[in-house]
Amino acid sequence: MCEGVLSNKEIKDLTKGDIIKEGLTQSMIRGIALAVKRKAINYGKQAQSTQDVETKLDLISKQVSATATLALLAVSVSGEGVLSKAGIISGLFSG
């Protein structure tokens, strides 16, 4: 869903030191959401500044994927608990 939104290093930095088997902590989810939000905004700014149509479409596609990841994170903290850590992290990279 969100290939290229966060790098492997960014994911490791956000989850460093937290060994959780069942789900993400609220603070980890907030940290990931803030990082993804920053990426989505940056993709939008890059898309606005480029003149190449193909590059613009690629950046807009990445921005939409980042927005979908933010929706997934929002769903994960609402209701009866959080989604599994593996489910959310894999959502950042799947296409």
C-alpha positions in Angstrom: 0.0 0.0 0.0 2.7 2.5 0.9 5.9 1.5 -0.9 8.5 4.1 -0.4 6.6 6.1 2.2 9.0 5.2 5.0 12.4 3.7 4.6 13.5 0.6 6.5 15.8 2.8 8.6 12.9 5.2 9.5 10.8 2.2 10.5 13.6 0.8 12.6 14.2 4.2 14.2 10.5 4.5 15.1 10.3 1.0 16.6 13.8 0.9 18.1 13.9 -0.5 21.6 10.3 -1.6 21.6 9.9 -5.4 21.4 6.1 -5.9 21.2 4.6 -9.2 20.1 0.9 -8.3 19.8 0.6 -4.7 18.7 2.0 -1.3 18.5 2.0 1.1 21.4 0.0 4.3 21.1 3.2 6.4 21.1 4.7 4.3 18.3 1.6 4.6 16.2 1.6 8.4 16.8 5.3 8.5 15.8 4.7 6.5 12.6 1.7 8.7 11.8 3.7 11.9 12.2 6.5 10.5 10.0 4.0 9.4 7.3 2.2 12.8 7.5 5.5 14.5 6.9 6.3 12.3 3.9 2.8 13.0 2.4 3.2 16.7 2.7 6.7 16.5 1.2 5.3 14.5 -1.8 2.7 17.1 -2.3 5.2 19.9 -2.3 7.4 18.1 -4.7 4.5 17.3 -7.0 3.5 21.0 -7.1 7.1 22.1 -7.9 7.8 19.7 -10.7 7.0 20.3 -14.3 7.4 16.8 -15.6 4.0 15.1 -15.8 5.2 11.6 -15.2 7.2 12.6 -12.1 4.2 14.6 -10.9 1.9 11.5 -11.2 4.4 9.3 -9.4 4.6 11.8 -6.5 0.8 12.1 -6.3 0.6 8.3 -6.2 3.0 8.2 -3.3 1.1 10.9 -1.6 -2.2 8.9 -1.9 -0.5 5.8 -0.6 0.8 7.8 2.4 -2.8 9.1 3.0 -4.0 5.5 2.9 -1.4 4.5 5.5 -2.6 7.3 7.7 -6.1 6.0 7.4 -4.9 2.5 8.4 -3.1 3.9 11.4 -6.3 5.8 12.4 -8.3 2.6 12.2 -5.7 0.7 14.2 -6.1 2.9 17.2 -9.9 3.2 17.1 -12.4 0.7 18.4 -11.3 -2.4 20.3 -7.5 -2.1 20.1 -4.6 -1.9 17.7 -3.8 -3.9 14.7 -0.8 -6.1 14.9 2.7 -4.6 14.5 3.4 -6.8 11.5 0.1 -5.8 9.8 0.8 -2.1 10.1 4.5 -2.3 9.2 3.8 -4.5 6.2 1.1 -2.0 5.1 3.9 0.6 4.8 5.7 -1.4 2.1 3.1 -3.4 0.2 2.0 -2.2 -3.2 
